[in-house]
Amino acid sequence: MEIILKKEMPSLGKIGSTVKVAEGYARNYLIPRGVGIEATPKNLKLLEREIKIWEKKAQQSKDEAIKLAAEIEKLNLSFARKTGEEDKLFGSVTTIDIAESIKEAGFHIDRKQIHLEEPLKTLGDFTVPVKLHPDVAANLKVTVVKE
């Protein structure tokens, strides 16, 4: 069965693409959840109009993400932590800490958008990537200092 995707699915494709899937998967999962609609001539014509709307929305969200990325890259967050021997931290700086500091700076970022490979456990300057949009990422400067 051919389905037109109304939402992006990493395993299937992007918004507006027509994909061939098993009939049961389409009828029991994709269509009821609003992820896709059946690819009929009528739906294909509707899709053409909706694609223009989706592209406009996608461009607006990308533009907003680019503006936010520029603002985030201007930030330099500093965290003061207690240290032990050899300047190792008691605890660490995590994505939760970074998200709270960004929120205090006036920006709303979900902690899942902050891509920190592992919590920061040493003193120093770090660059932390923040993925704001599938095509836009910002590099946030984080400094960990002694308390």
Phi and psi in radians as a Rosetta constraint file:
Dihedral C 1 N 2 CA 2 C 2 CIRCULARHARMONIC -1.686 0.35
Dihedral N 2 CA 2 C 2 N 3 CIRCULARHARMONIC 2.364 0.35
Dihedral C 2 N 3 CA 3 C 3 CIRCULARHARMONIC -2.212 0.35
Dihedral N 3 CA 3 C 3 N 4 CIRCULARHARMONIC 2.505 0.35
Dihedral C 3 N 4 CA 4 C 4 CIRCULARHARMONIC -1.750 0.35
Dihedral N 4 CA 4 C 4 N 5 CIRCULARHARMONIC 2.151 0.35
Dihedral C 4 N 5 CA 5 C 5 CIRCULARHARMONIC -1.356 0.35
Dihedral N 5 CA 5 C 5 N 6 CIRCULARHARMONIC 2.248 0.35
Dihedral C 5 N 6 CA 6 C 6 CIRCULARHARMONIC -1.725 0.35
Dihedral N 6 CA 6 C 6 N 7 CIRCULARHARMONIC -0.260 0.35
Dihedral C 6 N 7 CA 7 C 7 CIRCULARHARMONIC -2.332 0.35
Dihedral N 7 CA 7 C 7 N 8 CIRCULARHARMONIC 2.689 0.35
Dihedral C 7 N 8 CA 8 C 8 CIRCULARHARMONIC -1.316 0.35
Dihedral N 8 CA 8 C 8 N 9 CIRCULARHARMONIC 2.278 0.35
Dihedral C 8 N 9 CA 9 C 9 CIRCULARHARMONIC -2.189 0.35
Dihedral N 9 CA 9 C 9 N 10 CIRCULARHARMONIC 2.030 0.35
Dihedral C 9 N 10 CA 10 C 10 CIRCULARHARMONIC -0.986 0.35
Dihedral N 10 CA 10 C 10 N 11 CIRCULARHARMONIC -0.576 0.35
Dihedral C 10 N 11 CA 11 C 11 CIRCULARHARMONIC -1.427 0.35
Dihedral N 11 CA 11 C 11 N 12 CIRCULARHARMONIC -0.320 0.35
Dihedral C 11 N 12 CA 12 C 12 CIRCULARHARMONIC -1.944 0.35
Dihedral N 12 CA 12 C 12 N 13 CIRCULARHARMONIC -0.896 0.35
Dihedral C 12 N 13 CA 13 C 13 CIRCULARHARMONIC 2.849 0.35
Dihedral N 13 CA 13 C 13 N 14 CIRCULARHARMONIC -2.968 0.35
Dihedral C 13 N 14 CA 14 C 14 CIRCULARHARMONIC -1.608 0.35
Dihedral N 14 CA 14 C 14 N 15 CIRCULARHARMONIC 2.967 0.35
Dihedral C 14 N 15 CA 15 C 15 CIRCULARHARMONIC -1.016 0.35
Dihedral N 15 CA 15 C 15 N 16 CIRCULARHARMONIC 2.333 0.35
Dihedral C 15 N 16 CA 16 C 16 CIRCULARHARMONIC 1.539 0.35
Dihedral N 16 CA 16 C 16 N 17 CIRCULARHARMONIC -0.156 0.35
Dihedral C 16 N 17 CA 17 C 17 CIRCULARHARMONIC -1.419 0.35
Dihedral N 17 CA 17 C 17 N 18 CIRCULARHARMONIC 2.613 0.35
Dihedral C 17 N 18 CA 18 C 18 CIRCULARHARMONIC -1.745 0.35
Dihedral N 18 CA 18 C 18 N 19 CIRCULARHARMONIC 2.174 0.35
Dihedral C 18 N 19 CA 19 C 19 CIRCULARHARMONIC -2.221 0.35
Dihedral N 19 CA 19 C 19 N 20 CIRCULARHARMONIC 2.679 0.35
Dihedral C 19 N 20 CA 20 C 20 CIRCULARHARMONIC -1.763 0.35
Dihedral N 20 CA 20 C 20 N 21 CIRCULARHARMONIC 2.157 0.35
Dihedral C 20 N 21 CA 21 C 21 CIRCULARHARMONIC -2.328 0.35
Dihedral N 21 CA 21 C 21 N 22 CIRCULARHARMONIC 2.946 0.35
Dihedral C 21 N 22 CA 22 C 22 CIRCULARHARMONIC -1.144 0.35
Dihedral N 22 CA 22 C 22 N 23 CIRCULARHARMONIC 2.527 0.35
Dihedral C 22 N 23 CA 23 C 23 CIRCULARHARMONIC -1.053 0.35
Dihedral N 23 CA 23 C 23 N 24 CIRCULARHARMONIC -0.725 0.35
Dihedral C 23 N 24 CA 24 C 24 CIRCULARHARMONIC -1.129 0.35
Dihedral N 24 CA 24 C 24 N 25 CIRCULARHARMONIC -0.695 0.35
Dihedral C 24 N 25 CA 25 C 25 CIRCULARHARMONIC -1.104 0.35
Dihedral N 25 CA 25 C 25 N 26 CIRCULARHARMONIC -0.724 0.35
Dihedral C 25 N 26 CA 26 C 26 CIRCULARHARMONIC -1.183 0.35
Dihedral N 26 CA 26 C 26 N 27 CIRCULARHARMONIC -0.881 0.35
Dihedral C 26 N 27 CA 27 C 27 CIRCULARHARMONIC -1.275 0.35
Dihedral N 27 CA 27 C 27 N 28 CIRCULARHARMONIC -0.565 0.35
Dihedral C 27 N 28 CA 28 C 28 CIRCULARHARMONIC -1.678 0.35
Dihedral N 28 CA 28 C 28 N 29 CIRCULARHARMONIC -0.362 0.35
Dihedral C 28 N 29 CA 29 C 29 CIRCULARHARMONIC -2.150 0.35
Dihedral N 29 CA 29 C 29 N 30 CIRCULARHARMONIC -1.040 0.35
Dihedral C 29 N 30 CA 30 C 30 CIRCULARHARMONIC -1.169 0.35
Dihedral N 30 CA 30 C 30 N 31 CIRCULARHARMONIC -0.871 0.35
Dihedral C 30 N 31 CA 31 C 31 CIRCULARHARMONIC -1.194 0.35
Dihedral N 31 CA 31 C 31 N 32 CIRCULARHARMONIC -0.831 0.35
Dihedral C 31 N 32 CA 32 C 32 CIRCULARHARMONIC -1.083 0.35
Dihedral N 32 CA 32 C 32 N 33 CIRCULARHARMONIC -0.536 0.35
Dihedral C 32 N 33 CA 33 C 33 CIRCULARHARMONIC -1.522 0.35
Dihedral N 33 CA 33 C 33 N 34 CIRCULARHARMONIC -0.016 0.35
Dihedral C 33 N 34 CA 34 C 34 CIRCULARHARMONIC 1.329 0.35
Dihedral N 34 CA 34 C 34 N 35 CIRCULARHARMONIC 0.293 0.35
Dihedral C 34 N 35 CA 35 C 35 CIRCULARHARMONIC -1.370 0.35
Dihedral N 35 CA 35 C 35 N 36 CIRCULARHARMONIC -0.539 0.35
Dihedral C 35 N 36 CA 36 C 36 CIRCULARHARMONIC -2.644 0.35
Dihedral N 36 CA 36 C 36 N 37 CIRCULARHARMONIC 2.904 0.35
Dihedral C 36 N 37 CA 37 C 37 CIRCULARHARMONIC -2.266 0.35
Dihedral N 37 CA 37 C 37 N 38 CIRCULARHARMONIC 2.768 0.35
Dihedral C 37 N 38 CA 38 C 38 CIRCULARHARMONIC -1.143 0.35
Dihedral N 38 CA 38 C 38 N 39 CIRCULARHARMONIC 2.444 0.35
Dihedral C 38 N 39 CA 39 C 39 CIRCULARHARMONIC -1.482 0.35
Dihedral N 39 CA 39 C 39 N 40 CIRCULARHARMONIC 1.495 0.35
Dihedral C 39 N 40 CA 40 C 40 CIRCULARHARMONIC -1.883 0.35
Dihedral N 40 CA 40 C 40 N 41 CIRCULARHARMONIC 2.842 0.35
Dihedral C 40 N 41 CA 41 C 41 CIRCULARHARMONIC -0.993 0.35
Dihedral N 41 CA 41 C 41 N 42 CIRCULARHARMONIC -0.680 0.35
Dihedral C 41 N 42 CA 42 C 42 CIRCULARHARMONIC -1.110 0.35
Dihedral N 42 CA 42 C 42 N 43 CIRCULARHARMONIC -0.804 0.35
Dihedral C 42 N 43 CA 43 C 43 CIRCULARHARMONIC -1.175 0.35
Dihedral N 43 CA 43 C 43 N 44 CIRCULARHARMONIC -0.553 0.35
Dihedral C 43 N 44 CA 44 C 44 CIRCULARHARMONIC -1.136 0.35
Dihedral N 44 CA 44 C 44 N 45 CIRCULARHARMONIC -0.674 0.35
Dihedral C 44 N 45 CA 45 C 45 CIRCULARHARMONIC -1.169 0.35
Dihedral N 45 CA 45 C 45 N 46 CIRCULARHARMONIC -0.727 0.35
Dihedral C 45 N 46 CA 46 C 46 CIRCULARHARMONIC -1.090 0.35
Dihedral N 46 CA 46 C 46 N 47 CIRCULARHARMONIC -0.650 0.35
Dihedral C 46 N 47 CA 47 C 47 CIRCULARHARMONIC -1.077 0.35
Dihedral N 47 CA 47 C 47 N 48 CIRCULARHARMONIC -0.690 0.35
Dihedral C 47 N 48 CA 48 C 48 CIRCULARHARMONIC -1.015 0.35
Dihedral N 48 CA 48 C 48 N 49 CIRCULARHARMONIC -0.739 0.35
Dihedral C 48 N 49 CA 49 C 49 CIRCULARHARMONIC -1.197 0.35
Dihedral N 49 CA 49 C 49 N 50 CIRCULARHARMONIC -0.749 0.35
Dihedral C 49 N 50 CA 50 C 50 CIRCULARHARMONIC -1.177 0.35
Dihedral N 50 CA 50 C 50 N 51 CIRCULARHARMONIC -0.563 0.35
Dihedral C 50 N 51 CA 51 C 51 CIRCULARHARMONIC -1.070 0.35
Dihedral N 51 CA 51 C 51 N 52 CIRCULARHARMONIC -0.706 0.35
Dihedral C 51 N 52 CA 52 C 52 CIRCULARHARMONIC -1.087 0.35
Dihedral N 52 CA 52 C 52 N 53 CIRCULARHARMONIC -0.724 0.35
Dihedral C 52 N 53 CA 53 C 53 CIRCULARHARMONIC -1.138 0.35
Dihedral N 53 CA 53 C 53 N 54 CIRCULARHARMONIC -0.780 0.35
Dihedral C 53 N 54 CA 54 C 54 CIRCULARHARMONIC -1.081 0.35
Dihedral N 54 CA 54 C 54 N 55 CIRCULARHARMONIC -0.740 0.35
Dihedral C 54 N 55 CA 55 C 55 CIRCULARHARMONIC -1.106 0.35
Dihedral N 55 CA 55 C 55 N 56 CIRCULARHARMONIC -0.684 0.35
Dihedral C 55 N 56 CA 56 C 56 CIRCULARHARMONIC -1.126 0.35
Dihedral N 56 CA 56 C 56 N 57 CIRCULARHARMONIC -0.787 0.35
Dihedral C 56 N 57 CA 57 C 57 CIRCULARHARMONIC -1.111 0.35
Dihedral N 57 CA 57 C 57 N 58 CIRCULARHARMONIC -0.740 0.35
Dihedral C 57 N 58 CA 58 C 58 CIRCULARHARMONIC -1.105 0.35
Dihedral N 58 CA 58 C 58 N 59 CIRCULARHARMONIC -0.700 0.35
Dihedral C 58 N 59 CA 59 C 59 CIRCULARHARMONIC -1.167 0.35
Dihedral N 59 CA 59 C 59 N 60 CIRCULARHARMONIC -0.686 0.35
Dihedral C 59 N 60 CA 60 C 60 CIRCULARHARMONIC -1.105 0.35
Dihedral N 60 CA 60 C 60 N 61 CIRCULARHARMONIC -0.772 0.35
Dihedral C 60 N 61 CA 61 C 61 CIRCULARHARMONIC -1.168 0.35
Dihedral N 61 CA 61 C 61 N 62 CIRCULARHARMONIC -0.605 0.35
Dihedral C 61 N 62 CA 62 C 62 CIRCULARHARMONIC -1.175 0.35
Dihedral N 62 CA 62 C 62 N 63 CIRCULARHARMONIC -0.724 0.35
Dihedral C 62 N 63 CA 63 C 63 CIRCULARHARMONIC -1.089 0.35
Dihedral N 63 CA 63 C 63 N 64 CIRCULARHARMONIC -0.735 0.35
Dihedral C 63 N 64 CA 64 C 64 CIRCULARHARMONIC -1.097 0.35
Dihedral N 64 CA 64 C 64 N 65 CIRCULARHARMONIC -0.711 0.35
Dihedral C 64 N 65 CA 65 C 65 CIRCULARHARMONIC -1.135 0.35
Dihedral N 65 CA 65 C 65 N 66 CIRCULARHARMONIC -0.648 0.35
Dihedral C 65 N 66 CA 66 C 66 CIRCULARHARMONIC -1.147 0.35
Dihedral N 66 CA 66 C 66 N 67 CIRCULARHARMONIC -0.741 0.35
Dihedral C 66 N 67 CA 67 C 67 CIRCULARHARMONIC -1.106 0.35
Dihedral N 67 CA 67 C 67 N 68 CIRCULARHARMONIC -0.766 0.35
Dihedral C 67 N 68 CA 68 C 68 CIRCULARHARMONIC -1.123 0.35
Dihedral N 68 CA 68 C 68 N 69 CIRCULARHARMONIC -0.674 0.35
Dihedral C 68 N 69 CA 69 C 69 CIRCULARHARMONIC -1.085 0.35
Dihedral N 69 CA 69 C 69 N 70 CIRCULARHARMONIC -0.707 0.35
Dihedral C 69 N 70 CA 70 C 70 CIRCULARHARMONIC -1.115 0.35
Dihedral N 70 CA 70 C 70 N 71 CIRCULARHARMONIC -0.688 0.35
Dihedral C 70 N 71 CA 71 C 71 CIRCULARHARMONIC -1.199 0.35
Dihedral N 71 CA 71 C 71 N 72 CIRCULARHARMONIC -0.704 0.35
Dihedral C 71 N 72 CA 72 C 72 CIRCULARHARMONIC -1.178 0.35
Dihedral N 72 CA 72 C 72 N 73 CIRCULARHARMONIC -0.636 0.35
Dihedral C 72 N 73 CA 73 C 73 CIRCULARHARMONIC -1.195 0.35
Dihedral N 73 CA 73 C 73 N 74 CIRCULARHARMONIC -0.342 0.35
Dihedral C 73 N 74 CA 74 C 74 CIRCULARHARMONIC -1.353 0.35
Dihedral N 74 CA 74 C 74 N 75 CIRCULARHARMONIC -0.382 0.35
Dihedral C 74 N 75 CA 75 C 75 CIRCULARHARMONIC -1.242 0.35
Dihedral N 75 CA 75 C 75 N 76 CIRCULARHARMONIC 2.587 0.35
Dihedral C 75 N 76 CA 76 C 76 CIRCULARHARMONIC -2.391 0.35
Dihedral N 76 CA 76 C 76 N 77 CIRCULARHARMONIC 1.751 0.35
Dihedral C 76 N 77 CA 77 C 77 CIRCULARHARMONIC -1.467 0.35
Dihedral N 77 CA 77 C 77 N 78 CIRCULARHARMONIC 2.457 0.35
Dihedral C 77 N 78 CA 78 C 78 CIRCULARHARMONIC -2.199 0.35
Dihedral N 78 CA 78 C 78 N 79 CIRCULARHARMONIC 2.335 0.35
Dihedral C 78 N 79 CA 79 C 79 CIRCULARHARMONIC -2.155 0.35
Dihedral N 79 CA 79 C 79 N 80 CIRCULARHARMONIC 2.216 0.35
Dihedral C 79 N 80 CA 80 C 80 CIRCULARHARMONIC -1.752 0.35
Dihedral N 80 CA 80 C 80 N 81 CIRCULARHARMONIC 2.168 0.35
Dihedral C 80 N 81 CA 81 C 81 CIRCULARHARMONIC -2.322 0.35
Dihedral N 81 CA 81 C 81 N 82 CIRCULARHARMONIC 2.625 0.35
Dihedral C 81 N 82 CA 82 C 82 CIRCULARHARMONIC -1.252 0.35
Dihedral N 82 CA 82 C 82 N 83 CIRCULARHARMONIC 2.519 0.35
Dihedral C 82 N 83 CA 83 C 83 CIRCULARHARMONIC -2.213 0.35
Dihedral N 83 CA 83 C 83 N 84 CIRCULARHARMONIC 2.793 0.35
Dihedral C 83 N 84 CA 84 C 84 CIRCULARHARMONIC -1.926 0.35
Dihedral N 84 CA 84 C 84 N 85 CIRCULARHARMONIC -2.616 0.35
Dihedral C 84 N 85 CA 85 C 85 CIRCULARHARMONIC -1.132 0.35
Dihedral N 85 CA 85 C 85 N 86 CIRCULARHARMONIC 2.601 0.35
Dihedral C 85 N 86 CA 86 C 86 CIRCULARHARMONIC 0.996 0.35
Dihedral N 86 CA 86 C 86 N 87 CIRCULARHARMONIC 0.500 0.35
Dihedral C 86 N 87 CA 87 C 87 CIRCULARHARMONIC 0.984 0.35
Dihedral N 87 CA 87 C 87 N 88 CIRCULARHARMONIC 0.589 0.35
Dihedral C 87 N 88 CA 88 C 88 CIRCULARHARMONIC -1.541 0.35
Dihedral N 88 CA 88 C 88 N 89 CIRCULARHARMONIC 2.447 0.35
Dihedral C 88 N 89 CA 89 C 89 CIRCULARHARMONIC -1.343 0.35
Dihedral N 89 CA 89 C 89 N 90 CIRCULARHARMONIC 2.562 0.35
Dihedral C 89 N 90 CA 90 C 90 CIRCULARHARMONIC -1.491 0.35
Dihedral N 90 CA 90 C 90 N 91 CIRCULARHARMONIC 1.808 0.35
Dihedral C 90 N 91 CA 91 C 91 CIRCULARHARMONIC 1.667 0.35
Dihedral N 91 CA 91 C 91 N 92 CIRCULARHARMONIC -2.684 0.35
Dihedral C 91 N 92 CA 92 C 92 CIRCULARHARMONIC -2.802 0.35
Dihedral N 92 CA 92 C 92 N 93 CIRCULARHARMONIC 3.030 0.35
Dihedral C 92 N 93 CA 93 C 93 CIRCULARHARMONIC -1.818 0.35
Dihedral N 93 CA 93 C 93 N 94 CIRCULARHARMONIC 2.111 0.35
Dihedral C 93 N 94 CA 94 C 94 CIRCULARHARMONIC -1.957 0.35
Dihedral N 94 CA 94 C 94 N 95 CIRCULARHARMONIC 3.098 0.35
Dihedral C 94 N 95 CA 95 C 95 CIRCULARHARMONIC -1.101 0.35
Dihedral N 95 CA 95 C 95 N 96 CIRCULARHARMONIC -0.536 0.35
Dihedral C 95 N 96 CA 96 C 96 CIRCULARHARMONIC -1.122 0.35
Dihedral N 96 CA 96 C 96 N 97 CIRCULARHARMONIC -0.792 0.35
Dihedral C 96 N 97 CA 97 C 97 CIRCULARHARMONIC -1.063 0.35
Dihedral N 97 CA 97 C 97 N 98 CIRCULARHARMONIC -0.770 0.35
Dihedral C 97 N 98 CA 98 C 98 CIRCULARHARMONIC -1.144 0.35
Dihedral N 98 CA 98 C 98 N 99 CIRCULARHARMONIC -0.760 0.35
Dihedral C 98 N 99 CA 99 C 99 CIRCULARHARMONIC -1.082 0.35
Dihedral N 99 CA 99 C 99 N 100 CIRCULARHARMONIC -0.701 0.35
Dihedral C 99 N 100 CA 100 C 100 CIRCULARHARMONIC -1.138 0.35
Dihedral N 100 CA 100 C 100 N 101 CIRCULARHARMONIC -0.687 0.35
Dihedral C 100 N 101 CA 101 C 101 CIRCULARHARMONIC -1.177 0.35
Dihedral N 101 CA 101 C 101 N 102 CIRCULARHARMONIC -0.663 0.35
Dihedral C 101 N 102 CA 102 C 102 CIRCULARHARMONIC -1.144 0.35
Dihedral N 102 CA 102 C 102 N 103 CIRCULARHARMONIC -0.686 0.35
Dihedral C 102 N 103 CA 103 C 103 CIRCULARHARMONIC -1.117 0.35
Dihedral N 103 CA 103 C 103 N 104 CIRCULARHARMONIC -0.700 0.35
Dihedral C 103 N 104 CA 104 C 104 CIRCULARHARMONIC -1.127 0.35
Dihedral N 104 CA 104 C 104 N 105 CIRCULARHARMONIC -0.491 0.35
Dihedral C 104 N 105 CA 105 C 105 CIRCULARHARMONIC -1.379 0.35
Dihedral N 105 CA 105 C 105 N 106 CIRCULARHARMONIC -0.128 0.35
Dihedral C 105 N 106 CA 106 C 106 CIRCULARHARMONIC 1.817 0.35
Dihedral N 106 CA 106 C 106 N 107 CIRCULARHARMONIC 0.216 0.35
Dihedral C 106 N 107 CA 107 C 107 CIRCULARHARMONIC -2.044 0.35
Dihedral N 107 CA 107 C 107 N 108 CIRCULARHARMONIC 2.517 0.35
Dihedral C 107 N 108 CA 108 C 108 CIRCULARHARMONIC -1.808 0.35
Dihedral N 108 CA 108 C 108 N 109 CIRCULARHARMONIC 1.896 0.35
Dihedral C 108 N 109 CA 109 C 109 CIRCULARHARMONIC -2.216 0.35
Dihedral N 109 CA 109 C 109 N 110 CIRCULARHARMONIC 2.287 0.35
Dihedral C 109 N 110 CA 110 C 110 CIRCULARHARMONIC -1.315 0.35
Dihedral N 110 CA 110 C 110 N 111 CIRCULARHARMONIC 2.470 0.35
Dihedral C 110 N 111 CA 111 C 111 CIRCULARHARMONIC -1.120 0.35
Dihedral N 111 CA 111 C 111 N 112 CIRCULARHARMONIC -0.352 0.35
Dihedral C 111 N 112 CA 112 C 112 CIRCULARHARMONIC -1.268 0.35
Dihedral N 112 CA 112 C 112 N 113 CIRCULARHARMONIC -0.289 0.35
Dihedral C 112 N 113 CA 113 C 113 CIRCULARHARMONIC -1.423 0.35
Dihedral N 113 CA 113 C 113 N 114 CIRCULARHARMONIC -0.250 0.35
Dihedral C 113 N 114 CA 114 C 114 CIRCULARHARMONIC -1.553 0.35
Dihedral N 114 CA 114 C 114 N 115 CIRCULARHARMONIC 2.054 0.35
Dihedral C 114 N 115 CA 115 C 115 CIRCULARHARMONIC -1.792 0.35
Dihedral N 115 CA 115 C 115 N 116 CIRCULARHARMONIC 1.522 0.35
Dihedral C 115 N 116 CA 116 C 116 CIRCULARHARMONIC -1.839 0.35
Dihedral N 116 CA 116 C 116 N 117 CIRCULARHARMONIC 2.055 0.35
Dihedral C 116 N 117 CA 117 C 117 CIRCULARHARMONIC -1.028 0.35
Dihedral N 117 CA 117 C 117 N 118 CIRCULARHARMONIC -0.768 0.35
Dihedral C 117 N 118 CA 118 C 118 CIRCULARHARMONIC -2.654 0.35
Dihedral N 118 CA 118 C 118 N 119 CIRCULARHARMONIC 2.715 0.35
Dihedral C 118 N 119 CA 119 C 119 CIRCULARHARMONIC -0.991 0.35
Dihedral N 119 CA 119 C 119 N 120 CIRCULARHARMONIC 2.571 0.35
Dihedral C 119 N 120 CA 120 C 120 CIRCULARHARMONIC -1.356 0.35
Dihedral N 120 CA 120 C 120 N 121 CIRCULARHARMONIC 2.088 0.35
Dihedral C 120 N 121 CA 121 C 121 CIRCULARHARMONIC -2.081 0.35
Dihedral N 121 CA 121 C 121 N 122 CIRCULARHARMONIC 0.157 0.35
Dihedral C 121 N 122 CA 122 C 122 CIRCULARHARMONIC -2.317 0.35
Dihedral N 122 CA 122 C 122 N 123 CIRCULARHARMONIC 2.849 0.35
Dihedral C 122 N 123 CA 123 C 123 CIRCULARHARMONIC -1.325 0.35
Dihedral N 123 CA 123 C 123 N 124 CIRCULARHARMONIC 2.670 0.35
Dihedral C 123 N 124 CA 124 C 124 CIRCULARHARMONIC 2.409 0.35
Dihedral N 124 CA 124 C 124 N 125 CIRCULARHARMONIC -3.022 0.35
Dihedral C 124 N 125 CA 125 C 125 CIRCULARHARMONIC -1.788 0.35
Dihedral N 125 CA 125 C 125 N 126 CIRCULARHARMONIC 2.403 0.35
Dihedral C 125 N 126 CA 126 C 126 CIRCULARHARMONIC -2.349 0.35
Dihedral N 126 CA 126 C 126 N 127 CIRCULARHARMONIC 2.657 0.35
Dihedral C 126 N 127 CA 127 C 127 CIRCULARHARMONIC -1.969 0.35
Dihedral N 127 CA 127 C 127 N 128 CIRCULARHARMONIC 2.092 0.35
Dihedral C 127 N 128 CA 128 C 128 CIRCULARHARMONIC -1.964 0.35
Dihedral N 128 CA 128 C 128 N 129 CIRCULARHARMONIC 2.134 0.35
Dihedral C 128 N 129 CA 129 C 129 CIRCULARHARMONIC -1.314 0.35
Dihedral N 129 CA 129 C 129 N 130 CIRCULARHARMONIC 2.410 0.35
Dihedral C 129 N 130 CA 130 C 130 CIRCULARHARMONIC -2.144 0.35
Dihedral N 130 CA 130 C 130 N 131 CIRCULARHARMONIC 2.000 0.35
Dihedral C 130 N 131 CA 131 C 131 CIRCULARHARMONIC -1.582 0.35
Dihedral N 131 CA 131 C 131 N 132 CIRCULARHARMONIC 1.904 0.35
Dihedral C 131 N 132 CA 132 C 132 CIRCULARHARMONIC -1.666 0.35
Dihedral N 132 CA 132 C 132 N 133 CIRCULARHARMONIC -0.393 0.35
Dihedral C 132 N 133 CA 133 C 133 CIRCULARHARMONIC -2.759 0.35
Dihedral N 133 CA 133 C 133 N 134 CIRCULARHARMONIC 2.733 0.35
Dihedral C 133 N 134 CA 134 C 134 CIRCULARHARMONIC -0.946 0.35
Dihedral N 134 CA 134 C 134 N 135 CIRCULARHARMONIC -0.484 0.35
Dihedral C 134 N 135 CA 135 C 135 CIRCULARHARMONIC -1.870 0.35
Dihedral N 135 CA 135 C 135 N 136 CIRCULARHARMONIC -0.048 0.35
Dihedral C 135 N 136 CA 136 C 136 CIRCULARHARMONIC -2.228 0.35
Dihedral N 136 CA 136 C 136 N 137 CIRCULARHARMONIC 2.236 0.35
Dihedral C 136 N 137 CA 137 C 137 CIRCULARHARMONIC -2.349 0.35
Dihedral N 137 CA 137 C 137 N 138 CIRCULARHARMONIC 2.559 0.35
Dihedral C 137 N 138 CA 138 C 138 CIRCULARHARMONIC -2.041 0.35
Dihedral N 138 CA 138 C 138 N 139 CIRCULARHARMONIC 2.625 0.35
Dihedral C 138 N 139 CA 139 C 139 CIRCULARHARMONIC -1.847 0.35
Dihedral N 139 CA 139 C 139 N 140 CIRCULARHARMONIC 2.009 0.35
Dihedral C 139 N 140 CA 140 C 140 CIRCULARHARMONIC -1.682 0.35
Dihedral N 140 CA 140 C 140 N 141 CIRCULARHARMONIC 2.344 0.35
Dihedral C 140 N 141 CA 141 C 141 CIRCULARHARMONIC -1.604 0.35
Dihedral N 141 CA 141 C 141 N 142 CIRCULARHARMONIC 2.193 0.35
Dihedral C 141 N 142 CA 142 C 142 CIRCULARHARMONIC -2.183 0.35
Dihedral N 142 CA 142 C 142 N 143 CIRCULARHARMONIC 2.309 0.35
Dihedral C 142 N 143 CA 143 C 143 CIRCULARHARMONIC -2.094 0.35
Dihedral N 143 CA 143 C 143 N 144 CIRCULARHARMONIC 2.292 0.35
Dihedral C 143 N 144 CA 144 C 144 CIRCULARHARMONIC -1.958 0.35
Dihedral N 144 CA 144 C 144 N 145 CIRCULARHARMONIC 2.128 0.35
Dihedral C 144 N 145 CA 145 C 145 CIRCULARHARMONIC -2.163 0.35
Dihedral N 145 CA 145 C 145 N 146 CIRCULARHARMONIC 2.896 0.35
Dihedral C 145 N 146 CA 146 C 146 CIRCULARHARMONIC -1.228 0.35
Dihedral N 146 CA 146 C 146 N 147 CIRCULARHARMONIC 2.539 0.35
